[in-house]
Amino acid sequence: MVLFADRIDAGRRLGARLAASPPDDAVVLGLPRGGVPVAFEVAMRLGAPLDVIVVRKLGVPLQPELAMGAIGEDGVYVIDEEIVRGAGVAATQLAAVEARERTELDRRASLLRDKRQRVSLVGRTAIIVDDGIATGSTVRAACEVARAHGARRVVVATPVAPPDTVRALRGDADEVIALHTPEPFLAIGRFYDDFTPTSDGEVVRLLEQAQAVAAQRSRNPTRFSPGRDEEVVVRAGAVHLAGHLYIPAEAGSVVVFAHGSGSGRHSPRNCQVAAVLQRAGIGTLLFDLLTADEELDRANVFDIPLLGQRLGDVTAWLSEQPEACSAAIGYFGASTGAGAALWAAAEPDATVAAVVSRGGRPDLAGARLRDVRAPTLLIVGGDDPVVLELNRDARFQMRCESQLSIVDGATHLFEEPGTLAVAAELARDWFLDHLVAR
């Protein structure tokens, strides 16, 4: 039973739930690593600081799954004397377990914090977030550590957990919030369509991004924008086009997607790429280039001037949005959408700062290829020989900075396992390198 598209989706839904009655003194604490992307979305929705809570359980010797205590940063040490006595743990054994776990805790904290100070919990509400809770042992330790750090109130929040675990955690936290409590409870990853492991690098990036947002909020509290995540309707010429806009708080860049071959804003492949960009802190706008009636005429899919004009109109609308007025704008085009993206990027007044084509038809931009000024990445499947040759010819005509990246084993739609993920990462890195806020 899939409940969430990915951790971003789960975090936004969890944030919406918590926003119904948000505490004004909250600190959101993500459990590394998978809990941090969820916690980031919660913190952005609540306008609260984000931090990690690095904890280590102290397991009973020969029964490590049984916690006799927990440790946290700054020397926090919580012991359950009853379990220690009942298990017959000697003082020397306890000291040995603590020393071993303290070494690992210090290593993890140093890696993830990278000299950033821990956010004080004294007198505040600690909202502990994980991407899912199974047994609850780590979360239980986190609750104890948060209280030891001075938290006035402790809330546990998660997208999914079994009902018996939720009931048990109510003895450790002041409040437990779980969006879903399915029975039987499967592995946490089974409830996500995309449960790609979170890297230490991503945790560090999200903490840095949250810190930058907090600094911006502090400098300009009246002008601070929490970002947007909503369905939109954009007027383009004589028609209205439906789309989905995601702009994180204080976004430095937004990528507009130009779909190809009649697909729209719900294209699963482009949605997957968008999720990768969003995890990198990049805003996205996915919209339908054609109305439902226009899609009935197949010729419209190849009307590159029409599609390019639509893309230009949508870009102009995006630039007028308060959350994106200073953001650098990029285009991501697929199939015929790539031709439209390059057609629009060649306009004399185009403000697009970077273009990525995935399995695209840049040749459809024709003579306009020579007028594209934005750095352009062409991604093509190694097993798509016809389109690969078209891209090579198109790149030869381009005068801007350009690069051709070939994904081995991929055909035109990048349906082969792992190939779309490679393409998404190539696009992400290109945009991170070339999109700089205006």
Protein Blocks (a to p, Z undefined) as FASTA:
>chain_A
ZZbfblmlmmmmmmmmmmmmccfkbccddddfklmmmmmmmmmmnopacdddddddddde
hilmlccbdcdeehiacddfklmmmnopafklmmmmmmmmmmmmmmmmmmmnnopacddf
ehpacddddfbdfklmmmmmmmmmmmmnopabdcdddfbdcfklmmmmmmmpmbdcdfba
cdddddfklmpfblcdcdfklmmmmmmmmmmmmmmmmmmmmlpcgbjaddddddehjbcc
dddddddehiabdcddddeehiafklmklmmmmmmmmmnopacddddfbdfklmmpmklm
mmmklmmmmmmmmmmmmmmpmklmmpccddddehjlmmmmmmmmmpmklcbfbdcdehia
fklnmmmlmmpmbdcdddddfklmklmmmmmmmmmmpmbdcdddddehiafkopaghklm
mmmmmmmmmmmmmmccZZ
